[in-house]
Amino acid sequence: MSSGWRGVREQVGCACGRERGLGVGLFAVCVSVAVALVAAQGAMAAPARAFEEFTIPIGSPGTATLPGATAHPGGLTIGPESNIWFTETSANKVGRLTPSGKFTVFSLPVKESFPGGITVGPDGNLWFTQAGTGDIGRISPSGTISEFPISARAGAITAGPDGNLWFAEALADKIGRITPSGTISEFPIPTANSFPYAIAAGPDGNVWFTEERADKIGRITPSGTISEFPIPTRSSPYGIAAGPGGDLWFTQGLANEIGRITPSGTISEFPIASSRPASSEVPSAITADREGNLWFSEGPANKIGRITPSGTISAFGVPTAKSYPAAIVAAPNGDLWFTEQFTNKIARADPGLLTAPSGKCVVPKLRGKTLAQVKRLLSGAHCTLGKVTKPKGDAHKLVVVGQKPAAHKTLGSGAKVSVRLG
C-alpha cells in the first residue's frame, strides 16, 4: 500500500473496527477485513448464463492487461448512448464501456487523485469525485477533462432535480452543490461527525443522503435546508436510491438490513435473511430497476440482492469467486451493471435470467451483440442458433438488430433462436 493510498484511507475515515469500507464511490479500503470476509463466504448458486463479465484493460491504450495489475473499479453510472462509465480508483482513470463490451479509458491529469463516485450530469457530461485531490471532475463523452477544487474531499455524487450536481463531503460533514458551469456551494449538516456518504435525488424534488456514523437519513432542499431522520436500528446506512411510490431505499451495512423511508420521514426496515453473521453480508450500493424492484450489492458475501416493494428479498451469487461486487446501477433496458472490485471487472446481469427455470432455453437479449457473442450467450442459456440473416456485401462489423423469439421467452432446452444482423 503506497503512502498515497494510506493518505486516502485517512481522508475517507474508514472504520475498520466496524468492518466497513467505502466500496461504492471509493475502493473498499479496509482490504484486510474485506478479503478475510470474502474468503470465508460461499456464494448462493445463481445461473451463470444470467451474467456477463468484462475485464478492465490495464496499461497503455492498445496493450494487453498487465498480470497482477488492478483498477479497483469504484463508481458506476449509465451515460449517453447507454455506455457504462466508471472510475478506476487505483489506476487513476475514468473508463467507458459500451454495451457490446468495448473499453476506452481516460487518464486523469493529477496522479493519485483517487476518483470515486460518478454520475451523468444534465449537461450530458460525466461528473466524478476525486478524494486524493479534493476536486470535482468533469469529463465529456469524448474524454475532455476539467477539474473544480472544493474545500473538502467528496465521495458520492448525484445529479439533482434542480439541474445541478450534489455531492457528499464525508469528513467535513457537508453536502456540496456544483452547477454545470462550476459554481460551488456547501451546506453544513447539523449533526457533527455524521459522515455523509451516499447521495441520491428524490422524486419529491429534494436530495437525500445517508449519514453513516450518525445512523440517520438526511434530506436537503434545492435551497440548502437540511432535515435529518434517525434510523431506529444502529445500522451504518450506506447506499441510497429513489424507489417506486416516491420512497427512498437504503442499505444498512452494520444491521444487515434494507431500509425504506417515505418523503415525510417514516422508516421501515427489512432484514436480509442469512445464517451468516450480519458482518458477512454488508449490503452497500443500491439501485432501482424499471420493474420497481431494488437491487443491492453484498461485497463480502459475493452476491447481488433484490428486494421487492413489499419487502421480499432474494440473493444471487456472482459467478467469479471473491469478486466483491460494489457499485450497482440499473440500465433503462432492464440490465443490471455492477463493479467487481477485487477481480478488476465490470459485470452485467439479466434479471430475467437470474430467476429463470433451470434446464430451459430462456432466450437472452441479443440486440447489439456480435455473432460470436450470440453463440456464447445462446449456449449458456440452453438455446441453439437458428437462421442467421445478414445484408449482402456489407464489410463493416455486424451486430444483431433483430431476433426471434424475443428475449425472455422460456422454451424447451435446445430451442432455436434466429437473428438478423446489420
TORVOBA-496274 format. One line per 8 residues: number of its first residue (from 1); their letters; for each residue x, y, z of C-alpha. Coordinates in pm, 1 decimal. Example, Ala and Ser with C-alpha at 12.3 -4.5 7.8 and 13.67 -1.06 7.14 Angstrom:
REM TORVOBA-496274
1 = as = 1230.0:-450.0:780.0  1367.0:-106.0:714.0 $
//
This chain:
REM TORVOBA-496274
1 = mssgwrgv = 0.0:0.0:0.0  156.0:327.1:-112.8  179.6:633.8:104.3  -82.2:790.9:-121.2  -319.1:503.8:-50.5  -262.4:538.4:321.4  -348.2:903.3:275.9  -681.1:835.5:110.9 $
9 = reqvgcac = -755.3:579.7:381.2  -726.0:856.9:637.4  -916.5:1102.2:419.4  -1227.4:888.1:391.3  -1223.1:785.0:756.4  -1271.4:412.2:705.0  -1392.8:249.3:1025.9  -1213.1:-84.2:1004.8 $
17 = grerglgv = -1315.8:-172.0:1356.4  -1673.3:-184.9:1228.5  -1570.8:-394.6:927.2  -1674.5:-113.7:698.5  -1513.4:21.5:384.8  -1606.7:269.0:116.2  -1692.6:22.2:-151.5  -1908.3:234.4:-377.9 $
25 = glfavcvs = -1752.8:570.1:-455.4  -1412.3:471.6:-328.7  -1245.2:133.3:-317.8  -1321.5:-63.0:-0.5  -1005.1:37.7:179.8  -1046.0:-198.8:473.2  -888.9:-452.7:241.8  -760.9:-695.7:501.4 $
33 = vavalvaa = -1103.7:-716.6:662.8  -1289.5:-747.5:332.1  -1058.4:-1012.6:191.9  -1097.6:-1221.3:503.3  -1474.4:-1193.3:482.1  -1487.4:-1280.0:113.6  -1264.4:-1579.6:162.2  -1487.8:-1709.0:439.5 $
41 = qgamaapa = -1815.7:-1692.1:248.8  -1970.6:-1916.0:-13.4  -2193.5:-1762.8:-278.4  -2555.5:-1861.2:-327.1  -2599.5:-2052.3:-654.7  -2724.3:-1847.0:-948.7  -2734.2:-1931.1:-1319.7  -2405.6:-1821.2:-1477.4 $
49 = rafeefti = -2593.4:-1756.4:-1804.1  -2750.7:-1452.3:-1635.3  -2412.1:-1281.5:-1600.1  -2160.2:-1139.4:-1843.8  -1827.1:-1008.5:-1713.5  -1580.9:-772.6:-1881.9  -1220.1:-744.8:-1763.1  -1092.4:-387.4:-1745.2 $
57 = pigspgta = -774.9:-342.5:-1952.0  -478.9:-212.3:-1753.7  -190.3:-38.0:-1926.6  -146.5:197.0:-2217.4  -416.8:204.0:-2485.7  -381.5:-93.3:-2718.3  -177.6:-304.9:-2476.9  -284.0:-625.6:-2307.9 $
65 = tlpgatah = -392.5:-640.5:-1946.4  -85.9:-643.8:-1724.7  -51.4:-952.3:-1499.4  -133.7:-868.8:-1139.2  -244.4:-512.5:-1221.8  -577.5:-384.3:-1097.8  -802.3:-84.1:-1148.6  -1020.4:-126.7:-838.8 $
73 = pggltigp = -1335.5:-1.5:-1015.9  -1527.8:230.8:-784.7  -1821.5:440.2:-902.5  -2050.8:340.4:-1189.3  -2321.7:512.6:-1393.3  -2510.3:484.9:-1721.8  -2408.6:764.7:-1957.8  -2503.9:889.0:-2303.6 $
81 = esniwfte = -2569.7:625.8:-2570.8  -2622.4:364.8:-2296.9  -2247.8:346.9:-2232.4  -2131.1:247.9:-1886.3  -1891.5:492.2:-1720.7  -1684.0:401.4:-1417.4  -1391.8:523.5:-1208.8  -1067.8:329.6:-1162.7 $
89 = tsankvgr = -963.0:425.3:-812.3  -620.2:261.9:-812.8  -540.2:322.0:-1181.2  -627.9:694.0:-1162.3  -857.4:675.7:-1463.7  -1214.0:710.8:-1578.3  -1337.8:434.3:-1805.5  -1615.1:385.9:-2057.8 $
97 = ltpsgkft = -1763.8:51.7:-2160.3  -2004.7:7.6:-2448.2  -2293.0:-239.9:-2412.1  -2111.6:-461.6:-2663.1  -1804.1:-480.3:-2438.3  -1556.6:-226.4:-2582.2  -1345.8:-34.4:-2328.4  -1199.9:315.3:-2355.9 $
105 = vfslpvke = -1002.3:461.1:-2065.0  -902.4:819.5:-1988.3  -611.1:902.0:-1757.1  -663.8:1183.6:-1507.2  -427.3:1484.8:-1512.7  -311.8:1456.8:-1149.0  -152.6:1143.4:-1004.2  -315.0:970.4:-704.5 $
113 = sfpggitv = -638.3:1165.2:-738.9  -833.9:851.1:-640.6  -1152.8:901.8:-844.0  -1462.9:777.4:-665.1  -1829.2:845.6:-730.2  -1950.6:924.6:-1081.7  -2281.0:1035.2:-1233.8  -2415.0:1173.5:-1559.0 $
121 = gpdgnlwf = -2500.0:1542.8:-1543.1  -2785.8:1736.9:-1700.7  -2530.9:1877.1:-1946.8  -2454.3:1529.8:-2088.4  -2109.6:1520.6:-1929.1  -1992.0:1277.9:-1661.6  -1910.5:1422.8:-1318.2  -1695.1:1248.1:-1059.8 $
129 = tqagtgdi = -1527.8:1299.6:-723.3  -1154.7:1281.7:-650.9  -1066.5:1202.2:-290.0  -693.2:1239.3:-341.8  -702.1:1594.5:-474.9  -1026.2:1727.0:-329.1  -1164.6:1814.1:-672.6  -1485.5:1754.8:-860.3 $
137 = grispsgt = -1404.7:1630.5:-1208.9  -1599.6:1661.8:-1529.5  -1536.0:1454.4:-1840.5  -1711.9:1494.4:-2173.2  -1827.2:1184.3:-2364.4  -1525.4:1235.4:-2592.5  -1282.8:1244.8:-2298.1  -1211.5:1614.4:-2229.9 $
145 = isefpisa = -1146.6:1659.1:-1855.7  -1199.6:1966.0:-1635.3  -1147.7:1991.3:-1257.9  -1306.7:2213.1:-993.4  -1147.4:2244.2:-644.8  -1369.3:2207.9:-338.6  -1290.8:2271.2:28.0  -1312.9:1905.4:137.5 $
153 = ragaitag = -1282.0:1562.4:-18.8  -1603.1:1414.6:-154.0  -1719.8:1056.4:-207.0  -2057.4:1008.7:-373.6  -2214.2:1241.1:-631.9  -2554.1:1257.8:-800.0  -2747.8:1471.4:-1044.9  -3008.7:1669.9:-855.9 $
161 = pdgnlwfa = -3365.4:1751.3:-961.2  -3268.5:2119.7:-985.7  -3022.4:2074.3:-1274.6  -2712.8:2082.1:-1052.3  -2476.6:1814.8:-920.7  -2480.4:1728.8:-548.7  -2208.2:1550.4:-354.7  -2129.9:1430.5:-1.8 $
169 = ealadkig = -1823.1:1556.0:187.4  -1782.0:1280.5:445.6  -1507.2:1421.7:665.8  -1635.4:1778.7:651.9  -1993.9:1684.9:744.0  -2123.9:1885.4:449.3  -2333.6:1843.9:139.1  -2199.9:2022.6:-166.3 $
177 = ritpsgti = -2358.8:2153.1:-483.2  -2189.7:2236.8:-812.5  -2359.4:2394.2:-1110.8  -2279.2:2269.3:-1463.0  -2071.7:2585.5:-1505.9  -1862.9:2505.4:-1194.5  -2004.7:2728.6:-918.8  -1978.7:2551.2:-582.9 $
185 = sefpipta = -2186.4:2588.9:-266.1  -2156.7:2388.4:56.0  -2409.4:2324.4:331.9  -2311.9:2204.1:685.2  -2503.2:1908.3:827.8  -2642.9:1982.1:1177.2  -2510.3:1657.3:1328.1  -2135.6:1657.0:1391.1 $
193 = nsfpyaia = -1930.6:1355.3:1281.1  -2223.3:1232.5:1071.6  -2004.4:1107.6:782.7  -2243.9:1166.7:490.0  -2168.2:916.5:221.4  -2423.5:806.6:-37.4  -2648.5:1062.4:-204.3  -2943.2:1044.0:-443.3 $
201 = agpdgnvw = -3207.8:1263.6:-599.9  -3553.9:1205.9:-458.4  -3881.6:1210.7:-651.6  -4000.2:1486.5:-416.3  -3760.6:1741.3:-569.9  -3509.1:1715.9:-285.3  -3175.9:1537.5:-248.7  -3139.6:1257.3:8.1 $
209 = fteeradk = -2826.3:1118.7:170.7  -2708.2:868.3:428.8  -2522.7:962.7:748.1  -2313.8:654.3:812.9  -2180.4:738.3:1160.3  -2490.4:917.5:1286.7  -2733.4:642.3:1179.5  -2956.4:897.4:1011.0 $
217 = igritpsg = -3104.7:971.0:671.0  -3070.6:1331.0:559.4  -3271.2:1544.5:319.8  -3162.3:1871.3:163.9  -3382.0:2106.2:-37.5  -3251.1:2278.0:-351.7  -3209.3:2593.7:-143.8  -2996.7:2413.4:116.5 $
225 = tisefpip = -3232.9:2343.2:407.8  -3138.0:2015.5:576.7  -3362.8:1778.5:774.7  -3248.2:1458.8:946.3  -3435.5:1138.7:1030.8  -3291.7:894.9:1288.4  -3293.1:526.1:1195.9  -3436.5:303.5:1473.1 $
233 = trsspygi = -3152.9:49.1:1443.5  -2780.3:109.1:1483.1  -2704.0:21.7:1126.4  -2443.5:233.3:939.6  -2665.5:340.2:647.4  -2472.3:330.5:326.0  -2621.6:333.7:-24.8  -2946.1:516.1:-108.4 $
241 = aagpggdl = -3170.0:530.7:-415.9  -3514.8:651.1:-516.1  -3767.6:370.9:-549.5  -4130.4:325.3:-653.0  -4409.3:522.0:-490.8  -4191.6:820.1:-404.5  -3996.3:641.2:-130.2  -3619.0:622.6:-83.7 $
249 = wftqglan = -3448.0:290.3:-14.7  -3115.5:249.0:161.1  -2876.6:-22.9:275.0  -2782.2:-81.5:638.3  -2441.5:-244.8:644.4  -2399.1:-298.5:1014.9  -2752.8:-428.1:1072.1  -2765.5:-638.2:753.7 $
257 = eigritps = -3093.8:-477.1:651.1  -3254.8:-280.5:372.1  -3437.5:33.2:481.1  -3716.5:239.5:328.8  -3804.9:598.6:411.6  -4108.9:791.1:292.2  -4080.3:1157.1:187.0  -4230.2:1250.6:525.4 $
265 = gtisefpi = -3963.5:1053.4:715.4  -4134.1:725.8:814.4  -3878.9:443.9:817.4  -3930.6:69.6:766.6  -3659.0:-196.4:788.0  -3628.6:-535.8:617.3  -3371.0:-787.8:745.5  -3166.6:-981.4:491.1 $
273 = assrpass = -3229.6:-1344.8:582.9  -2899.8:-1525.7:632.0  -2749.4:-1793.1:853.0  -2423.5:-1597.7:849.4  -2332.2:-1308.7:1078.7  -2456.1:-968.9:963.5  -2097.7:-855.1:911.7  -2055.2:-1114.3:637.5 $
281 = evpsaita = -2327.6:-964.9:416.0  -2270.1:-585.8:434.0  -2518.1:-456.5:174.2  -2374.5:-142.7:18.5  -2485.6:17.5:-309.7  -2849.8:9.9:-416.3  -3042.5:94.0:-733.7  -3399.9:74.6:-863.5 $
289 = dregnlwf = -3490.6:-116.8:-1179.2  -3768.0:-42.7:-1426.2  -3993.8:-308.5:-1270.1  -3996.3:-127.0:-935.2  -3759.3:-361.5:-754.8  -3445.1:-251.8:-574.0  -3112.0:-426.3:-632.3  -2814.7:-406.0:-399.3 $
297 = segpanki = -2460.0:-536.7:-374.7  -2318.6:-754.2:-96.2  -1942.4:-742.3:-136.2  -1820.9:-978.6:136.8  -2093.5:-1232.0:50.2  -2007.1:-1209.6:-323.0  -2372.3:-1159.0:-414.2  -2619.8:-913.1:-553.0 $
305 = gritpsgt = -2961.8:-897.4:-392.2  -3312.6:-790.5:-485.0  -3591.2:-653.4:-266.7  -3943.6:-607.2:-397.3  -4155.3:-303.5:-298.7  -4336.2:-530.4:-49.4  -4008.1:-631.3:115.9  -3936.6:-979.1:-24.7 $
313 = isafgvpt = -3561.2:-1033.2:-54.7  -3368.3:-1268.4:-284.8  -2993.8:-1306.1:-333.9  -2785.9:-1428.6:-626.9  -2423.8:-1537.6:-620.8  -2178.4:-1378.5:-864.1  -2000.3:-1638.4:-1084.9  -1645.2:-1515.6:-1016.8 $
321 = aksypaai = -1532.8:-1606.2:-665.7  -1408.0:-1334.9:-431.1  -1503.9:-1061.1:-675.4  -1653.5:-816.7:-419.5  -1946.7:-661.2:-609.8  -1978.5:-296.5:-510.9  -2134.4:-17.2:-720.0  -2452.9:-121.3:-898.8 $
329 = vaapngdl = -2683.8:57.9:-1144.8  -2987.3:-39.9:-1349.9  -2991.8:46.5:-1720.3  -3307.1:167.8:-1898.9  -3325.8:-163.2:-2091.3  -3351.3:-359.0:-1765.3  -2991.3:-482.7:-1740.4  -2800.8:-450.9:-1414.7 $
337 = wfteqftn = -2438.6:-336.2:-1419.6  -2201.7:-364.0:-1125.5  -1833.4:-341.6:-1042.1  -1625.0:-635.1:-919.0  -1357.9:-459.2:-719.0  -1128.2:-748.4:-634.9  -1129.3:-909.4:-981.1  -1097.2:-595.2:-1192.6 $
345 = kiaradpg = -1423.4:-642.4:-1384.9  -1743.5:-470.9:-1485.2  -2033.8:-715.7:-1489.8  -2379.2:-721.4:-1643.0  -2670.0:-926.7:-1509.4  -3002.8:-1001.0:-1675.3  -3270.5:-1004.2:-1402.2  -3499.5:-1215.2:-1620.6 $
353 = lltapsgk = -3240.4:-1491.8:-1646.4  -3149.0:-1482.2:-1277.9  -3482.9:-1636.7:-1184.4  -3531.5:-1848.6:-1496.8  -3611.7:-2222.5:-1462.1  -3303.9:-2443.3:-1488.0  -3268.5:-2667.9:-1794.5  -3491.5:-2448.3:-2010.7 $
361 = cvvpklrg = -3397.3:-2227.7:-2302.5  -3459.0:-1878.1:-2170.7  -3392.4:-1653.0:-2468.1  -3128.7:-1388.4:-2386.6  -3124.6:-1031.7:-2515.0  -2910.5:-1038.6:-2827.8  -2953.8:-694.3:-2981.6  -2618.5:-522.2:-3031.0 $
369 = ktlaqvkr = -2419.2:-846.2:-2995.0  -2175.2:-985.9:-3247.3  -2234.7:-1333.0:-3385.3  -1957.4:-1475.7:-3167.5  -2121.6:-1323.4:-2858.1  -2459.6:-1459.6:-2969.3  -2325.2:-1813.7:-2990.6  -2174.9:-1790.2:-2642.6 $
377 = llsgahct = -2490.3:-1645.2:-2487.3  -2720.0:-1899.4:-2651.9  -2501.7:-2186.6:-2537.3  -2514.6:-2061.8:-2178.1  -2892.8:-2018.6:-2199.0  -2953.2:-2377.4:-2322.0  -3060.7:-2247.9:-2664.4  -2919.0:-2312.1:-3011.9 $
385 = lgkvtkpk = -2856.3:-2076.5:-3302.2  -3118.0:-2086.6:-3574.9  -3128.8:-1891.1:-3901.5  -2880.3:-1604.3:-3941.0  -2981.7:-1326.5:-4182.3  -2730.0:-1059.8:-4284.0  -2702.3:-795.4:-4557.6  -2509.3:-881.2:-4870.3 $
393 = gdahklvv = -2176.5:-717.4:-4941.9  -2158.4:-529.2:-4610.2  -1798.8:-534.2:-4483.8  -1841.1:-348.8:-4155.8  -1869.3:-531.5:-3825.2  -2219.9:-670.8:-3794.0  -2429.9:-690.8:-3479.2  -2776.0:-823.5:-3405.0 $
401 = vgqkpaah = -3055.6:-583.9:-3498.0  -3341.4:-831.5:-3457.4  -3410.9:-1168.9:-3301.2  -3685.1:-1430.6:-3292.3  -3818.6:-1539.5:-3044.8  -3799.9:-1226.5:-2832.0  -3583.6:-1203.2:-2523.7  -3700.0:-1373.8:-2202.8 $
409 = ktlgsgak = -3921.4:-1629.3:-2376.9  -3897.7:-1963.1:-2195.3  -3874.6:-2259.1:-2432.7  -3764.9:-2619.7:-2426.2  -3396.2:-2696.7:-2394.6  -3212.6:-2659.4:-2726.9  -3478.1:-2437.7:-2886.9  -3355.3:-2240.3:-3188.5 $
417 = vsvrlg = -3318.5:-1864.1:-3185.8  -3283.4:-1681.1:-3519.5  -3107.9:-1347.5:-3555.6  -3086.2:-1069.1:-3812.3  -2754.9:-886.6:-3842.1  -2698.3:-532.2:-3957.9 $
//
